[in-house]
Amino acid sequence: MSELINNREYRQKILKEVIREIHAGKTVEKVKPKFAKAIQGVTAREISEMEVQLVKEGLPIEEIQNLSNVH
């Protein structure tokens, strides 16, 4: 069970990095390979949780919505 939690936390960490990289100016095309690898096995709930965490960390919700074309 702890492996599942660790995998989920790791995937969310990578997904957050991808969103931050795009926010910082990287193109979607540059981050797609990293995103594709991290997204394997991710549920919609995990993505939602990651987005909530990003908002709590100060990323405007509008920015997340603009970047949602990645997922």
TIMI-2910 file (N, C-alpha, C, CB; in pm, 1 decimal, decimal comma, always signed):
<rs>
+----------+----------+----------+----------+----------+----------+----------+----------+----------+----------+----------+----------+------+
!      n_x !      n_y !      n_z !     ca_x !     ca_y !     ca_z !      c_x !      c_y !      c_z !     cb_x !     cb_y !     cb_z ! resn !
+----------+----------+----------+----------+----------+----------+----------+----------+----------+----------+----------+----------+------+
!    +81,5 !   -119,5 !     +0,0 !     +0,0 !     +0,0 !     +0,0 !    +85,9 !   +126,0 !     +0,0 !    -92,8 !     -0,2 !   +119,7 !  Met !
!   +194,5 !   +126,0 !    +76,6 !   +280,3 !   +245,1 !    +80,8 !   +343,5 !   +271,6 !    -54,8 !   +389,6 !   +229,0 !   +187,1 !  Ser !
!   +365,2 !   +165,9 !   -134,2 !   +419,9 !   +185,8 !   -268,7 !   +322,2 !   +265,1 !   -354,5 !   +451,4 !    +50,3 !   -335,3 !  Glu !
!   +193,4 !   +236,1 !   -341,1 !    +92,9 !   +309,8 !   -417,6 !    +92,1 !   +456,5 !   -378,5 !    -46,0 !   +249,0 !   -396,5 !  Leu !
!   +101,9 !   +483,3 !   -250,0 !   +103,2 !   +621,6 !   -202,7 !   +228,0 !   +692,2 !   -252,4 !    +96,0 !   +627,1 !    -49,0 !  Ile !
!   +342,3 !   +626,3 !   -243,2 !   +466,5 !   +686,3 !   -289,7 !   +462,3 !   +712,0 !   -440,3 !   +585,1 !   +596,3 !   -254,7 !  Asn !
!   +408,3 !   +618,5 !   -517,2 !   +396,6 !   +638,5 !   -661,1 !   +305,2 !   +756,5 !   -692,7 !   +344,0 !   +511,5 !   -728,4 !  Asn !
!   +194,6 !   +765,4 !   -622,0 !   +100,5 !   +875,0 !   -643,6 !   +166,6 !  +1008,7 !   -611,5 !    -26,1 !   +855,8 !   -557,8 !  Arg !
!   +237,4 !  +1015,0 !   -499,9 !   +305,0 !  +1138,7 !   -461,4 !   +412,5 !  +1174,7 !   -563,8 !   +367,2 !  +1125,1 !   -320,7 !  Glu !
!   +485,8 !  +1074,3 !   -611,3 !   +588,9 !  +1099,3 !   -711,7 !   +527,0 !  +1150,9 !   -841,1 !   +669,7 !   +971,6 !   -738,8 !  Tyr !
!   +419,0 !  +1086,1 !   -886,7 !   +353,3 !  +1130,5 !  -1010,4 !   +300,7 !  +1272,7 !   -996,3 !   +238,3 !  +1035,5 !  -1047,5 !  Arg !
!   +241,9 !  +1302,5 !   -881,8 !   +190,9 !  +1437,9 !   -861,1 !   +305,2 !  +1538,6 !   -861,2 !   +112,3 !  +1446,6 !   -729,1 !  Gln !
!   +418,0 !  +1501,1 !   -804,3 !   +534,6 !  +1589,7 !   -803,4 !   +578,9 !  +1619,0 !   -946,6 !   +651,0 !  +1526,5 !   -722,5 !  Lys !
!   +588,4 !  +1515,6 !  -1028,9 !   +630,0 !  +1533,1 !  -1168,4 !   +527,7 !  +1615,3 !  -1245,0 !   +649,9 !  +1396,7 !  -1236,5 !  Ile !
!   +400,2 !  +1588,7 !  -1224,9 !   +295,7 !  +1664,6 !  -1293,7 !   +300,8 !  +1811,7 !  -1254,2 !   +157,2 !  +1606,2 !  -1262,3 !  Leu !
!   +324,3 !  +1839,5 !  -1127,8 !   +336,2 !  +1977,8 !  -1083,2 !   +456,7 !  +2044,0 !  -1149,2 !   +348,2 !  +1984,6 !   -929,7 !  Lys !
!   +565,6 !  +1970,1 !  -1161,5 !   +684,1 !  +2024,6 !  -1228,2 !   +652,4 !  +2061,3 !  -1373,1 !   +800,2 !  +1923,4 !  -1223,1 !  Glu !
!   +578,8 !  +1974,8 !  -1441,3 !   +542,6 !  +2000,2 !  -1580,6 !   +460,3 !  +2128,1 !  -1591,0 !   +464,2 !  +1880,9 !  -1639,3 !  Val !
!   +361,0 !  +2142,3 !  -1505,7 !   +277,6 !  +2262,5 !  -1507,7 !   +361,9 !  +2386,5 !  -1479,1 !   +163,2 !  +2250,8 !  -1404,9 !  Ile !
!   +452,0 !  +2376,6 !  -1383,1 !   +539,3 !  +2490,7 !  -1351,5 !   +632,5 !  +2523,5 !  -1467,7 !   +621,8 !  +2461,5 !  -1225,3 !  Arg !
!   +683,3 !  +2421,1 !  -1535,8 !   +771,8 !  +2445,1 !  -1650,2 !   +698,5 !  +2520,1 !  -1761,1 !   +827,3 !  +2312,1 !  -1704,1 !  Glu !
!   +574,3 !  +2482,4 !  -1784,6 !   +495,5 !  +2552,5 !  -1886,4 !   +467,9 !  +2694,7 !  -1839,9 !   +362,2 !  +2477,8 !  -1915,3 !  Ile !
!   +434,8 !  +2710,1 !  -1714,7 !   +409,6 !  +2842,8 !  -1658,8 !   +534,0 !  +2932,0 !  -1673,1 !   +368,2 !  +2831,6 !  -1510,1 !  His !
!   +651,6 !  +2870,0 !  -1662,7 !   +777,3 !  +2944,4 !  -1673,6 !   +816,9 !  +2972,1 !  -1818,0 !   +888,2 !  +2868,2 !  -1604,9 !  Ala !
!   +741,2 !  +2916,9 !  -1915,4 !   +768,7 !  +2951,2 !  -2053,8 !   +806,0 !  +2836,4 !  -2146,1 !   +875,2 !  +3047,9 !  -2056,7 !  Gly !
!   +824,5 !  +2715,9 !  -2092,9 !   +852,7 !  +2603,1 !  -2181,5 !   +730,5 !  +2572,6 !  -2266,1 !   +895,0 !  +2478,4 !  -2100,7 !  Lys !
!   +753,3 !  +2522,8 !  -2384,2 !   +641,6 !  +2489,1 !  -2471,3 !   +582,3 !  +2354,3 !  -2430,8 !   +686,6 !  +2486,5 !  -2618,7 !  Thr !
!   +457,8 !  +2336,9 !  -2467,4 !   +389,5 !  +2210,2 !  -2441,2 !   +465,9 !  +2096,6 !  -2508,4 !   +242,5 !  +2214,8 !  -2491,6 !  Val !
!   +512,9 !  +2120,8 !  -2628,3 !   +585,5 !  +2016,6 !  -2701,6 !   +711,3 !  +1971,2 !  -2627,0 !   +623,5 !  +2067,2 !  -2840,7 !  Glu !
!   +778,0 !  +2062,4 !  -2558,7 !   +900,5 !  +2026,0 !  -2485,9 !   +871,8 !  +1942,3 !  -2362,1 !   +976,2 !  +2151,1 !  -2445,7 !  Lys !
!   +757,1 !  +1964,5 !  -2299,4 !   +728,7 !  +1891,4 !  -2175,8 !   +642,2 !  +1767,9 !  -2197,5 !   +661,2 !  +1982,6 !  -2077,4 !  Val !
!   +590,2 !  +1750,1 !  -2318,0 !   +501,5 !  +1635,0 !  -2343,0 !   +565,3 !  +1500,6 !  -2310,2 !   +458,3 !  +1634,6 !  -2487,2 !  Lys !
!   +691,3 !  +1475,2 !  -2347,5 !   +749,0 !  +1343,4 !  -2313,3 !   +753,4 !  +1318,6 !  -2161,8 !   +890,8 !  +1332,1 !  -2370,7 !  Pro !
!   +791,1 !  +1419,7 !  -2086,8 !   +795,6 !  +1406,3 !  -1941,1 !   +654,2 !  +1385,2 !  -1887,0 !   +860,8 !  +1531,6 !  -1876,2 !  Lys !
!   +560,4 !  +1458,9 !  -1942,6 !   +421,2 !  +1447,7 !  -1900,5 !   +366,7 !  +1308,9 !  -1932,0 !   +335,6 !  +1555,2 !  -1968,5 !  Phe !
!   +393,4 !  +1260,3 !  -2052,0 !   +341,8 !  +1129,0 !  -2093,6 !   +392,1 !  +1018,4 !  -2001,2 !   +382,6 !  +1098,7 !  -2238,8 !  Ala !
!   +516,9 !  +1028,5 !  -1961,3 !   +573,0 !   +927,6 !  -1871,4 !   +506,9 !   +935,8 !  -1733,3 !   +726,2 !   +945,7 !  -1858,8 !  Lys !
!   +487,0 !  +1056,6 !  -1684,0 !   +431,2 !  +1075,3 !  -1549,9 !   +283,1 !  +1043,1 !  -1543,3 !   +453,6 !  +1216,9 !  -1503,8 !  Ala !
!   +212,3 !  +1060,8 !  -1653,9 !    +66,6 !  +1046,7 !  -1654,0 !    +20,4 !   +900,9 !  -1652,2 !     +9,1 !  +1116,1 !  -1775,1 !  Ile !
!   +108,4 !   +808,0 !  -1682,2 !    +70,8 !   +667,5 !  -1686,1 !    +14,5 !   +624,5 !  -1550,6 !   +191,9 !   +580,0 !  -1724,8 !  Gln !
!   -109,9 !   +581,9 !  -1551,6 !   -173,5 !   +532,5 !  -1429,5 !   -233,3 !   +640,0 !  -1340,5 !    -75,4 !   +455,9 !  -1351,3 !  Gly !
!   -226,5 !   +765,4 !  -1382,3 !   -280,1 !   +873,5 !  -1301,0 !   -430,9 !   +882,9 !  -1320,6 !   -212,3 !  +1007,3 !  -1336,4 !  Val !
!   -501,0 !   +900,4 !  -1211,4 !   -645,7 !   +914,7 !  -1218,0 !   -682,6 !  +1063,3 !  -1228,6 !   -712,8 !   +849,9 !  -1093,7 !  Thr !
!   -804,8 !  +1087,8 !  -1269,4 !   -854,6 !  +1225,5 !  -1275,3 !   -850,5 !  +1288,4 !  -1136,3 !   -998,7 !  +1229,6 !  -1332,2 !  Ala !
!   -875,3 !  +1208,3 !  -1036,9 !   -870,6 !  +1258,5 !   -898,5 !   -731,4 !  +1308,1 !   -862,7 !   -913,7 !  +1148,9 !   -799,9 !  Arg !
!   -628,4 !  +1232,1 !   -902,4 !   -491,4 !  +1273,8 !   -873,0 !   -458,7 !  +1406,4 !   -941,5 !   -391,9 !  +1165,5 !   -917,1 !  Glu !
!   -503,8 !  +1422,2 !  -1064,5 !   -479,0 !  +1547,9 !  -1135,1 !   -550,0 !  +1661,9 !  -1063,2 !   -526,1 !  +1538,9 !  -1282,5 !  Ile !
!   -671,1 !  +1638,0 !  -1022,2 !   -747,0 !  +1739,4 !   -948,4 !   -675,9 !  +1776,4 !   -818,2 !   -889,5 !  +1688,9 !   -918,5 !  Ser !
!   -627,4 !  +1677,7 !   -746,0 !   -555,3 !  +1702,7 !   -621,0 !   -429,2 !  +1783,8 !   -646,9 !   -519,7 !  +1570,2 !   -551,7 !  Glu !
!   -359,1 !  +1751,8 !   -754,8 !   -237,5 !  +1824,3 !   -789,7 !   -269,5 !  +1969,2 !   -822,5 !   -166,8 !  +1757,4 !   -907,8 !  Met !
!   -378,4 !  +1992,1 !   -894,1 !   -418,3 !  +2128,0 !   -928,2 !   -453,3 !  +2207,8 !   -802,6 !   -537,4 !  +2125,8 !  -1024,7 !  Glu !
!   -520,3 !  +2144,3 !   -707,5 !   -553,3 !  +2210,3 !   -580,9 !   -425,2 !  +2248,4 !   -507,2 !   -641,3 !  +2118,5 !   -492,3 !  Val !
!   -327,9 !  +2158,5 !   -506,4 !   -200,9 !  +2187,7 !   -440,8 !   -131,3 !  +2307,0 !   -506,0 !   -109,6 !  +2065,0 !   -444,8 !  Gln !
!   -134,1 !  +2312,6 !   -638,6 !    -71,6 !  +2424,9 !   -708,7 !   -138,2 !  +2557,0 !   -671,8 !    -78,1 !  +2403,4 !   -860,1 !  Leu !
!   -269,3 !  +2557,7 !   -660,5 !   -340,8 !  +2679,0 !   -620,4 !   -299,9 !  +2719,5 !   -479,2 !   -493,8 !  +2657,5 !   -628,3 !  Val !
!   -291,7 !  +2621,5 !   -389,5 !   -250,0 !  +2649,9 !   -251,7 !   -108,0 !  +2705,7 !   -247,2 !   -259,1 !  +2523,1 !   -165,8 !  Lys !
!    -25,5 !  +2665,3 !   -345,1 !   +112,8 !  +2711,5 !   -350,8 !   +126,4 !  +2844,4 !   -424,7 !   +199,5 !  +2606,9 !   -417,5 !  Glu !
!    +12,8 !  +2900,3 !   -468,8 !    +16,2 !  +3034,0 !   -525,7 !     -1,8 !  +3046,5 !   -675,2 !   +140,2 !  +3094,4 !   -491,5 !  Gly !
!    -14,0 !  +2937,1 !   -747,3 !    -36,1 !  +2946,3 !   -891,7 !   -182,3 !  +2982,2 !   -915,0 !     +1,4 !  +2812,2 !   -964,4 !  Leu !
!   -208,3 !  +3089,0 !   -990,1 !   -347,8 !  +3129,0 !  -1012,5 !   -427,2 !  +3020,0 !  -1084,0 !   -353,1 !  +3258,5 !  -1093,7 !  Pro !
!   -549,8 !  +3001,7 !  -1041,2 !   -635,5 !  +2897,9 !  -1099,6 !   -654,6 !  +2921,6 !  -1248,8 !   -772,2 !  +2894,2 !  -1028,6 !  Ile !
!   -658,7 !  +3047,9 !  -1289,2 !   -674,3 !  +3079,2 !  -1431,2 !   -556,6 !  +3024,1 !  -1512,3 !   -686,4 !  +3231,5 !  -1451,6 !  Glu !
!   -438,2 !  +3029,3 !  -1452,5 !   -319,1 !  +2978,2 !  -1520,7 !   -327,3 !  +2827,2 !  -1536,7 !   -191,8 !  +3016,6 !  -1443,7 !  Glu !
!   -375,7 !  +2759,2 !  -1435,3 !   -391,3 !  +2614,3 !  -1443,1 !   -492,5 !  +2579,7 !  -1551,3 !   -435,2 !  +2555,8 !  -1306,8 !  Ile !
!   -600,3 !  +2654,4 !  -1558,4 !   -701,6 !  +2630,2 !  -1660,5 !   -643,5 !  +2653,5 !  -1799,1 !   -823,9 !  +2720,2 !  -1637,9 !  Gln !
!   -560,9 !  +2755,2 !  -1815,2 !   -497,3 !  +2781,2 !  -1944,6 !   -400,1 !  +2670,4 !  -1983,6 !   -424,1 !  +2914,8 !  -1941,2 !  Asn !
!   -339,5 !  +2607,9 !  -1883,9 !   -240,4 !  +2504,5 !  -1910,5 !   -302,0 !  +2365,3 !  -1920,0 !   -134,9 !  +2505,9 !  -1803,0 !  Leu !
!   -431,0 !  +2355,3 !  -1900,8 !   -494,8 !  +2224,2 !  -1896,9 !   -493,5 !  +2152,9 !  -2031,9 !   -636,6 !  +2238,6 !  -1849,2 !  Ser !
!   -457,6 !  +2221,3 !  -2138,7 !   -450,2 !  +2154,0 !  -2268,6 !   -340,8 !  +2049,1 !  -2271,9 !   -427,1 !  +2255,2 !  -2378,9 !  Asn !
!   -251,3 !  +2050,7 !  -2174,5 !   -147,8 !  +1947,7 !  -2166,3 !   -210,1 !  +1814,6 !  -2128,8 !    -39,3 !  +1986,8 !  -2064,4 !  Val !
!   -305,6 !  +1817,1 !  -2037,2 !   -368,8 !  +1691,5 !  -1996,0 !   -508,1 !  +1683,7 !  -2052,7 !   -372,9 !  +1678,7 !  -1842,8 !  His !
+----------+----------+----------+----------+----------+----------+----------+----------+----------+----------+----------+----------+------+
</rs>
